[in-house]
Amino acid sequence: VIEKYRSGAIEKVDAILQLQATIPKSAESDAQFKSAFTSYIAILDGADRARDAAAKRGQAAGSGDNGDEEGGQNEPPRTDGDETASKRSRSYSGSEGEDDEHDGRPSKRSIDESRLPWVVDELLHPVELSRSLQLTREYLELWSTNSKRYKASLVNAARCPEFPDSEWSNIVEGKPVNLDVVFTGHYSTSFDSRRTEKIGELQLTFGESKPSKHVESAGDWLVAWTKASEALRFAFPHREQELREYGSYITQLFGAVHPSRHHRVLQYEKAVRRRVSAKRDLLLTDVGRFADLHLVHIDSSGAVAIDEERSQTRQGRSGESRRRGGRITEACRRWNENRCPVDAARCRYVHACSNCRSREHTADLC
């Protein structure tokens, strides 16, 4: 309906009537209907404004052409001050990110949310979020307007816990915390020498970037998670129970899985936090929605377990081809290609078919 109106195929009255008939309406969702209907009306109004603006630009362009033919009499003379102001205006409005980075002022480019399909979809089909998820979403949306300024406020708070600077950035930006970096920082006595500079759209990072230690056991994870959860609670006080229950859940997994497979628990835990950080309708404690991750990383029939078994099998076969009593038991490639310069008694490899290990024929005759 909207596209038909924009193309001029139908009039506004017809578009409104069709929208009213299309949007589902019930007694329970009367407020939702009004909200969605208002949003679509705003889209129609936006199309009107865009059409009027295009018409005005066309009229102005035509007027400007006539003025040029007359020697530019219709255009006021430009002064040096006007030219400088124009340059400044273009420089300031060049990018939304630069506005936020320099002075924190809102961008001059306003966003018409009524034209965003995901916004309209949420109006038509609202998602029921818990109070905790709503607060987290609101905080992240607020911090995204100027992440540097909010991070500076966070780390300068009197009760701010000790935590790696790079991971504070991840928290403010809604990204998962790198527990390897947290674990490294717990034992490090050196200063964080990493420095980030931004040149336009290019971001350059100098100094140490890779953690020197890695979380490799249940004990390592507990050390890193204790510090990470403390920092997360400081930034998101409403998530205290969620973080505590998640820590208990992962600890129970370590207790249930054999120590030789704890690396799978670590992979699963990392995958869970990555998924939660990428979505706004998930809690760390929504274990039922991580069943596929549990299957992939922990279960014996999962993809990770199968890949490990195949890798171990290949390594075992490779080990069998190594030296046994000073002689290599791997089939001689040259003999299979009919070009080995020595006989079987003197060759370091076995004169046998590389396919079936028969000594009667070469691989090309197998």
Beta strands, then each sheet from edge to edge (+ up, - down):
strand 1: 195-199
strand 2: 202-206
strand 3: 323-324
strand 4: 327-328
sheet 1: 1+ 2-
sheet 2: 3+ 4-
end
